[in-house]
Amino acid sequence: MIRTLTTTAIVAAIAAPAFAAASVSIEVPFDPALLDTPKGAEIVYERIETAAEKACDTGVFTDVIREMIAASSCEKLAVEAAVADIDSPALNAVHETRKG
């Protein structure tokens, strides 16, 4: 059985106030059985991080430093939401290890 998680990122254009906040969703398919092992949870977590990076890459910023800060914040929030949505102890452990 494959479960699909939708990673949603709220992208706020801090460098360009003329742009409104946007919501971007990317589906992350995974087999729930992966969450039964630490290695499988790592795999799912990496998929979530990749989806968050894609969802947060808006290309609307002109200032590189601000773009990096906004993308980093967006990715962190998207990963946090995805991990909370799955609610797996193994995935939570991976998240706690990686976010530090």
N, C-alpha and C positions, 0 to 999 in steps of 0.2 A: 504494500500500500504506500503510495506516495502522497505526502501532505504538501500543500502549497502555502507558504507564508508570504504575505504581501508586506514588503518593507516600504513604509511610507515616510518620506522626508518632507518636512516643512522647510522650504528654502526661503529665507528672508534676505532680500537684496540690500544688505547694509551699505554697500558701496554706491548704490544707485537708488535713492529713495523713490524715484519715479516708478520703479518696478514694485508691484505688490508681492506679498508673500505667495508662494506657489506650493502646491502639494503634488509630489511626484511619487508614484507607486511602482514598485518593481516586484514581480512575483519570484519567490525563491523556492523551487521545488526541492524536497528532501524526503528521505525515508525515515519515519519516526524511529525505526530500529537503530538508526545511527546514534541516537541519543542514549542508547544503552551502554555505550563505552566512552571513555574519555577521548579516544582517538576520533570516534565518530562525531562526538560533540564538537571537537576542534574543526572537523570538516564542515559541519553545518555553520559554525561560527564564522569561518572564513568565507563561506558563501554569503552570509549576512553582511559581512564587512564589504565585500565586493559590490553587492547590490546597493549598499548605502553610499559607497563612493560614486557609483554611476548615478544614483538618484540625486546626489548633491552637486554634481558637476553641471552647473547651469550655463556657464560660459558668458554670463551677463556682466561680470565684474571687469573693470579695467585696471584696477590697482592690484598687483600680484599679492602683496602682503594681506590686504583685506580679503581677497579671494581665498587665500589659504586659511585664514582665521575662520571665515564663514563656512567654508567647506568642512573644516575639521569639526566645528561645533555641530553642523548639520549631520555629519556622519556619526558622531557620538550619540546624538539624540535618536537617530534612526536605528542604530544598533541596539541601544537601550530599549527602545520600544519593541523591536523584534524579539529580543531575548525575553522580555516580560510577557509578550504574547504567547510564546511557546511554553513558558513556565516549566522548564526542565531543570532538575537539580544539577545534572551534568553540564548543561549549557550555561547555567548560572555560575558554576564553578569556573568554567573557561572564561566567562566574561569578567569575573572578579579578578582573575589572574592577569588578563590582558589589559584591563582599563587602568590599572595602577600606574 
